[in-house]
């Protein structure tokens, strides 16, 4: 193998390890059985004619343990 291919392979391995570590779950971010992540802030296009999708910019945990319909609560409704 030539040095360029080896260097590229090392970069790919480094990126895969970095992404894996960056995506590792933080113990305080784990959800309990009656919790859900819900979007609390949206951002979309200021011009409705652009027809661009809205994007969630802030996620928060929602506790649904005291709700009668827990599955509906977990869906953000």
PyMOL commands that set and color helices and strands:
alter all, ss='L'
color gray80, all
select helices_A, chain A and resi 3-22+27-29+48-50+70-74
alter helices_A, ss='H'
color red, helices_A
select strands_A, chain A and resi 35-43+55-63
alter strands_A, ss='S'
color yellow, strands_A
deselect
rebuild
show_as cartoon
